[in-house]
Amino acid sequence: MFGRRRKRSEDVVESADRLDDVTSEKSDGDALADEDAHTAAESRIRLEPGPRPDGPWDVSEVRDPAEGRVDLGGLFVPGVEGMELRVEVAGDAIVAATVVLRDSAVQLQAFAAPKREGIWSEVREEIAGGITQQGGVVDEVEGPLGWELRAQVPVALPDGTQGVQLVRFVGCDGPRWFLRGVISGQGAVQPQTAGLLEQIFRDTVVVRGESPMAPRDPIVLKLPEDAQMVAEGLQQEEQGSRFAGGVDRLQRGPETTEVR
């Protein structure tokens, strides 16, 4: 789903060898600065997943993942009173779930990741680069969910003119998985109002499974057994559904687009 970026560790070593001849001409301060930059680059490439004391959770860390959550196979999504749950497809596979809550939404999508290496830092760079190439503006800030991107993404308005959409990209590295969230609507325009969406992200449970997967492959989702698909924009009352207290309707959302 994300473009895979080759690691250039060999190029770094080769470049370092070529610089040996000129290192002696630099001041000690310059040499130390180069060494620090080289170390920072290497640590960024091999960044280990950080602790997750508040979630999101791996299925092995939760006693009963289905309690208060909707079972989508690869994700258990928390149910919140008054929310809508939409699934999004790429081809024939369900690859994302979007929780709509009043005038805000958060899209949840999980991917396979290396066993001993987090990818959120690298993914942020790729997303930011893609948005910038489109003429958008991106700020990297440390928010309630850790480091995130707050972006102004160019969009075509219904009248044919160009506008911008405010979007927040959040993410979390877990054991052999990566969970990405895309917050839009009022929760992106006024981040201080997005507390409930942020809590939904934290309380999500990821089911990576034991099957071999290439890093960045999407973790495929499934519909709940008693879910009924309804057309976009149509409401459906779910009498007797176990989701009635937290999910008003389950919808098929638009085709998933790719951000590089």
C-alpha positions as a LaTeX table, in Angstrom:
\begin{tabular}{lrrr}
\hline
Residue & $x$ (\AA) & $y$ (\AA) & $z$ (\AA) \\
\hline
Met1 & 0.00 & 0.00 & 0.00 \\
Phe2 & 2.95 & 2.27 & 0.68 \\
Gly3 & 5.82 & 2.37 & $-1.72$ \\
Arg4 & 8.75 & 0.42 & $-0.38$ \\
Arg5 & 11.89 & 2.46 & $-0.01$ \\
Arg6 & 15.22 & 0.70 & $-0.34$ \\
Lys7 & 17.63 & 1.12 & 2.52 \\
Arg8 & 20.80 & 2.80 & 1.38 \\
Ser9 & 23.15 & 1.48 & 4.08 \\
Glu10 & 25.71 & 0.37 & 1.45 \\
Asp11 & 25.63 & 3.82 & $-0.14$ \\
Val12 & 26.15 & 5.40 & 3.28 \\
Val13 & 29.24 & 3.25 & 3.87 \\
Glu14 & 30.59 & 3.97 & 0.39 \\
Ser15 & 30.05 & 7.69 & 0.82 \\
Ala16 & 31.77 & 7.59 & 4.19 \\
Asp17 & 34.82 & 5.89 & 2.58 \\
Arg18 & 35.01 & 8.61 & $-0.09$ \\
Leu19 & 34.97 & 11.27 & 2.61 \\
Asp20 & 37.96 & 9.77 & 4.48 \\
Asp21 & 40.41 & 11.74 & 2.33 \\
Val22 & 38.92 & 15.10 & 3.25 \\
Thr23 & 38.11 & 14.47 & 6.90 \\
Ser24 & 41.58 & 15.54 & 8.00 \\
Glu25 & 41.01 & 18.97 & 6.46 \\
Lys26 & 37.92 & 19.60 & 8.59 \\
Ser27 & 37.89 & 21.00 & 12.08 \\
Asp28 & 37.22 & 18.68 & 15.00 \\
Gly29 & 33.77 & 20.27 & 15.38 \\
Asp30 & 32.86 & 19.48 & 11.76 \\
Ala31 & 34.03 & 15.89 & 12.14 \\
Leu32 & 31.92 & 15.40 & 15.25 \\
Ala33 & 28.89 & 16.90 & 13.50 \\
Asp34 & 29.32 & 14.49 & 10.58 \\
Glu35 & 29.59 & 11.55 & 12.97 \\
Asp36 & 26.43 & 12.61 & 14.82 \\
Ala37 & 24.53 & 12.98 & 11.55 \\
His38 & 25.67 & 9.55 & 10.38 \\
Thr39 & 24.64 & 7.95 & 13.70 \\
Ala40 & 21.25 & 9.68 & 13.60 \\
Ala41 & 20.60 & 8.44 & 10.06 \\
Glu42 & 21.46 & 4.87 & 10.98 \\
Ser43 & 19.31 & 4.92 & 14.15 \\
Arg44 & 16.39 & 6.36 & 12.16 \\
Ile45 & 16.56 & 3.47 & 9.73 \\
Arg46 & 16.67 & 0.84 & 12.48 \\
Leu47 & 14.24 & 2.46 & 14.91 \\
Glu48 & 12.69 & $-0.17$ & 17.20 \\
Pro49 & 8.94 & 0.00 & 17.96 \\
Gly50 & 8.37 & 2.07 & 21.08 \\
Pro51 & 6.30 & 1.07 & 24.12 \\
Arg52 & 2.49 & 1.33 & 23.88 \\
Pro53 & 1.28 & 1.76 & 27.48 \\
Asp54 & $-2.05$ & 3.22 & 26.28 \\
Gly55 & $-2.52$ & 1.22 & 23.07 \\
Pro56 & $-3.21$ & 0.49 & 20.28 \\
Trp57 & $-3.08$ & $-3.14$ & 21.31 \\
Asp58 & $-1.90$ & $-6.40$ & 19.88 \\
Val59 & $-4.47$ & $-9.19$ & 20.19 \\
Ser60 & $-2.08$ & $-11.03$ & 22.53 \\
Glu61 & $-2.25$ & $-8.12$ & 24.99 \\
Val62 & $-6.04$ & $-8.07$ & 25.46 \\
Arg63 & $-8.02$ & $-10.63$ & 27.43 \\
Asp64 & $-11.26$ & $-10.24$ & 25.41 \\
Pro65 & $-10.74$ & $-8.11$ & 22.26 \\
Ala66 & $-14.42$ & $-8.45$ & 21.26 \\
Glu67 & $-15.65$ & $-6.77$ & 24.45 \\
Gly68 & $-16.96$ & $-3.36$ & 23.37 \\
Arg69 & $-15.43$ & $-3.69$ & 19.92 \\
Val70 & $-16.57$ & $-4.67$ & 16.42 \\
Asp71 & $-14.77$ & $-7.75$ & 15.06 \\
Leu72 & $-13.43$ & $-6.98$ & 11.58 \\
Gly73 & $-10.96$ & $-9.86$ & 11.50 \\
Gly74 & $-7.67$ & $-7.98$ & 11.28 \\
Leu75 & $-8.97$ & $-5.21$ & 13.55 \\
Phe76 & $-11.23$ & $-4.98$ & 16.56 \\
Val77 & $-12.67$ & $-1.46$ & 16.37 \\
Pro78 & $-14.14$ & 0.14 & 19.52 \\
Gly79 & $-17.86$ & 0.84 & 19.40 \\
Val80 & $-18.97$ & 4.32 & 20.45 \\
Glu81 & $-22.54$ & 5.54 & 20.88 \\
Gly82 & $-23.80$ & 7.33 & 17.77 \\
Met83 & $-20.97$ & 6.38 & 15.43 \\
Glu84 & $-21.14$ & 5.04 & 11.88 \\
Leu85 & $-18.74$ & 2.34 & 10.71 \\
Arg86 & $-17.72$ & 2.20 & 7.07 \\
Val87 & $-15.48$ & $-0.32$ & 5.36 \\
Glu88 & $-13.30$ & 0.54 & 2.40 \\
Val89 & $-12.06$ & $-1.74$ & $-0.34$ \\
Ala90 & $-9.11$ & $-2.09$ & $-2.68$ \\
Gly91 & $-10.03$ & $-4.52$ & $-5.44$ \\
Asp92 & $-11.98$ & $-7.31$ & $-3.77$ \\
Ala93 & $-10.37$ & $-6.95$ & $-0.34$ \\
Ile94 & $-11.55$ & $-4.89$ & 2.61 \\
Val95 & $-8.47$ & $-2.99$ & 3.75 \\
Ala96 & $-9.69$ & $-0.15$ & 5.96 \\
Ala97 & $-12.40$ & 0.82 & 8.41 \\
Thr98 & $-13.62$ & 4.37 & 8.93 \\
Val99 & $-15.38$ & 5.50 & 12.09 \\
Val100 & $-17.60$ & 8.55 & 11.51 \\
Leu101 & $-18.60$ & 10.43 & 14.62 \\
Arg102 & $-20.72$ & 13.53 & 14.09 \\
Asp103 & $-18.62$ & 15.91 & 11.95 \\
Ser104 & $-15.32$ & 14.02 & 12.24 \\
Ala105 & $-13.91$ & 10.70 & 11.08 \\
Val106 & $-10.90$ & 8.45 & 11.57 \\
Gln107 & $-9.83$ & 5.87 & 9.01 \\
Leu108 & $-8.02$ & 2.85 & 10.46 \\
Gln109 & $-5.71$ & 0.69 & 8.37 \\
Ala110 & $-3.22$ & $-1.94$ & 9.55 \\
Phe111 & $-0.14$ & $-3.22$ & 7.73 \\
Ala112 & 2.45 & $-5.92$ & 8.29 \\
Ala113 & 5.81 & $-4.64$ & 9.54 \\
Pro114 & 9.29 & $-6.04$ & 10.21 \\
Lys115 & 9.69 & $-7.95$ & 13.46 \\
Arg116 & 12.35 & $-5.70$ & 14.98 \\
Glu117 & 11.89 & $-2.44$ & 13.13 \\
Gly118 & 9.22 & 0.27 & 13.25 \\
Ile119 & 8.20 & 1.97 & 10.02 \\
Trp120 & 6.11 & 4.97 & 11.13 \\
Ser121 & 9.05 & 7.40 & 10.93 \\
Glu122 & 9.79 & 6.30 & 7.37 \\
Val123 & 6.11 & 6.31 & 6.36 \\
Arg124 & 5.71 & 9.88 & 7.62 \\
Glu125 & 8.49 & 10.99 & 5.30 \\
Glu126 & 6.85 & 9.29 & 2.33 \\
Ile127 & 3.39 & 10.72 & 3.03 \\
Ala128 & 4.81 & 14.20 & 3.56 \\
Gly129 & 6.78 & 13.99 & 0.33 \\
Gly130 & 3.74 & 12.89 & $-1.66$ \\
Ile131 & 1.54 & 15.69 & $-0.31$ \\
Thr132 & 4.25 & 18.29 & $-0.91$ \\
Gln133 & 4.61 & 17.14 & $-4.52$ \\
Gln134 & 0.87 & 17.71 & $-4.94$ \\
Gly135 & 1.28 & 21.30 & $-3.77$ \\
Gly136 & 0.10 & 20.69 & $-0.22$ \\
Val137 & 1.55 & 21.82 & 3.09 \\
Val138 & 2.65 & 19.44 & 5.86 \\
Asp139 & 3.69 & 20.05 & 9.46 \\
Glu140 & 5.21 & 17.31 & 11.63 \\
Val141 & 4.17 & 17.82 & 15.24 \\
Glu142 & 4.10 & 15.80 & 18.44 \\
Gly143 & 0.43 & 15.36 & 19.32 \\
Pro144 & $-1.58$ & 13.31 & 21.83 \\
Leu145 & $-0.81$ & 10.11 & 19.85 \\
Gly146 & 2.88 & 10.84 & 19.35 \\
Trp147 & 4.48 & 12.20 & 16.20 \\
Glu148 & 1.92 & 12.96 & 13.50 \\
Leu149 & 1.48 & 14.91 & 10.27 \\
Arg150 & $-0.99$ & 17.77 & 10.02 \\
Ala151 & $-1.53$ & 18.41 & 6.34 \\
Gln152 & $-3.35$ & 20.73 & 4.00 \\
Val153 & $-4.13$ & 18.48 & 1.03 \\
Pro154 & $-5.20$ & 20.03 & $-2.30$ \\
Val155 & $-8.67$ & 18.85 & $-3.41$ \\
Ala156 & $-11.04$ & 19.64 & $-6.26$ \\
Leu157 & $-14.22$ & 21.32 & $-5.03$ \\
Pro158 & $-17.68$ & 20.50 & $-6.50$ \\
Asp159 & $-17.69$ & 23.78 & $-8.46$ \\
Gly160 & $-14.42$ & 22.84 & $-10.15$ \\
Thr161 & $-12.20$ & 25.17 & $-8.16$ \\
Gln162 & $-9.25$ & 24.08 & $-6.07$ \\
Gly163 & $-9.42$ & 23.95 & $-2.29$ \\
Val164 & $-7.62$ & 22.28 & 0.58 \\
Gln165 & $-8.65$ & 19.60 & 3.06 \\
Leu166 & $-7.14$ & 19.50 & 6.53 \\
Val167 & $-6.07$ & 15.97 & 7.50 \\
Arg168 & $-4.11$ & 14.45 & 10.38 \\
Phe169 & $-2.01$ & 11.32 & 9.81 \\
Val170 & $-1.30$ & 9.39 & 13.01 \\
Gly171 & 0.45 & 6.05 & 13.40 \\
Cys172 & 1.74 & 3.43 & 15.79 \\
Asp173 & 4.31 & 0.64 & 15.43 \\
Gly174 & 3.37 & $-2.65$ & 17.07 \\
Pro175 & 4.81 & $-6.18$ & 17.14 \\
Arg176 & 5.07 & $-7.06$ & 13.42 \\
Trp177 & 2.35 & $-4.55$ & 12.50 \\
Phe178 & 1.80 & $-0.86$ & 11.90 \\
Leu179 & $-1.52$ & 0.92 & 12.45 \\
Arg180 & $-2.24$ & 4.12 & 10.56 \\
Gly181 & $-5.04$ & 6.53 & 11.34 \\
Val182 & $-6.28$ & 9.38 & 9.14 \\
Ile183 & $-8.36$ & 11.94 & 11.03 \\
Ser184 & $-10.50$ & 14.27 & 8.94 \\
Gly185 & $-13.34$ & 16.73 & 9.45 \\
Gln186 & $-13.60$ & 18.84 & 12.57 \\
Gly187 & $-11.12$ & 16.58 & 14.38 \\
Ala188 & $-8.46$ & 17.77 & 11.92 \\
Val189 & $-9.58$ & 21.40 & 11.74 \\
Gln190 & $-9.65$ & 21.69 & 15.54 \\
Pro191 & $-7.45$ & 18.88 & 16.91 \\
Gln192 & $-8.44$ & 19.70 & 20.48 \\
Thr193 & $-11.95$ & 18.37 & 19.70 \\
Ala194 & $-10.69$ & 14.96 & 18.51 \\
Gly195 & $-10.30$ & 13.32 & 21.91 \\
Leu196 & $-12.88$ & 10.60 & 21.28 \\
Leu197 & $-11.45$ & 9.73 & 17.85 \\
Glu198 & $-7.97$ & 9.56 & 19.38 \\
Gln199 & $-9.30$ & 7.21 & 22.07 \\
Ile200 & $-10.83$ & 4.98 & 19.37 \\
Phe201 & $-7.38$ & 4.78 & 17.76 \\
Arg202 & $-5.77$ & 3.89 & 21.11 \\
Asp203 & $-8.37$ & 1.22 & 21.93 \\
Thr204 & $-8.15$ & $-0.53$ & 18.55 \\
Val205 & $-6.81$ & $-4.10$ & 18.65 \\
Val206 & $-4.71$ & $-5.41$ & 15.75 \\
Val207 & $-4.70$ & $-9.08$ & 14.70 \\
Arg208 & $-1.56$ & $-9.61$ & 12.64 \\
Gly209 & $-1.87$ & $-13.40$ & 12.37 \\
Glu210 & 0.98 & $-15.87$ & 11.92 \\
Ser211 & 0.96 & $-16.12$ & 8.12 \\
Pro212 & 4.05 & $-14.79$ & 6.35 \\
Met213 & 3.49 & $-11.27$ & 5.03 \\
Ala214 & 5.81 & $-8.84$ & 3.32 \\
Pro215 & 6.36 & $-5.59$ & 5.24 \\
Arg216 & 3.72 & $-2.98$ & 4.35 \\
Asp217 & 1.25 & $-5.51$ & 3.02 \\
Pro218 & $-2.24$ & $-4.50$ & 4.23 \\
Ile219 & $-3.84$ & $-6.69$ & 6.89 \\
Val220 & $-7.10$ & $-7.70$ & 5.23 \\
Leu221 & $-10.36$ & $-7.16$ & 7.12 \\
Lys222 & $-13.72$ & $-8.91$ & 6.98 \\
Leu223 & $-17.32$ & $-7.97$ & 7.65 \\
Pro224 & $-18.91$ & $-8.98$ & 10.96 \\
Glu225 & $-21.13$ & $-12.04$ & 10.65 \\
Asp226 & $-24.37$ & $-10.16$ & 11.32 \\
Ala227 & $-23.47$ & $-7.01$ & 9.38 \\
Gln228 & $-25.61$ & $-5.82$ & 6.50 \\
Met229 & $-24.22$ & $-3.61$ & 3.75 \\
Val230 & $-26.17$ & $-0.47$ & 2.93 \\
Ala231 & $-25.63$ & 2.01 & 0.13 \\
Glu232 & $-23.71$ & 5.22 & 0.81 \\
Gly233 & $-25.95$ & 7.85 & 2.33 \\
Leu234 & $-28.78$ & 5.47 & 3.27 \\
Gln235 & $-29.66$ & 4.75 & 6.86 \\
Gln236 & $-30.73$ & 1.41 & 8.20 \\
Glu237 & $-32.15$ & 0.57 & 11.57 \\
Glu238 & $-30.55$ & $-2.52$ & 13.05 \\
Gln239 & $-33.19$ & $-3.93$ & 15.35 \\
Gly240 & $-31.68$ & $-6.52$ & 17.64 \\
Ser241 & $-28.17$ & $-6.13$ & 16.25 \\
Arg242 & $-25.33$ & $-6.48$ & 18.75 \\
Phe243 & $-23.96$ & $-3.25$ & 17.26 \\
Ala244 & $-27.13$ & $-1.25$ & 17.92 \\
Gly245 & $-25.69$ & 0.47 & 20.97 \\
Gly246 & $-22.54$ & 1.70 & 19.28 \\
Val247 & $-22.77$ & 1.47 & 15.50 \\
Asp248 & $-25.73$ & 3.05 & 13.76 \\
Arg249 & $-24.95$ & 1.67 & 10.33 \\
Leu250 & $-22.31$ & $-0.24$ & 8.44 \\
Gln251 & $-21.48$ & 1.19 & 5.05 \\
Arg252 & $-19.27$ & 0.45 & 2.11 \\
Gly253 & $-17.07$ & 3.49 & 1.67 \\
Pro254 & $-15.21$ & 4.72 & $-1.39$ \\
Glu255 & $-12.36$ & 2.83 & $-3.00$ \\
Thr256 & $-9.16$ & 3.27 & $-1.03$ \\
Thr257 & $-6.71$ & 5.69 & $-2.62$ \\
Glu258 & $-2.96$ & 5.36 & $-2.31$ \\
Val259 & $-0.74$ & 8.07 & $-0.85$ \\
Arg260 & 2.94 & 7.94 & $-1.74$ \\
\hline
\end{tabular}
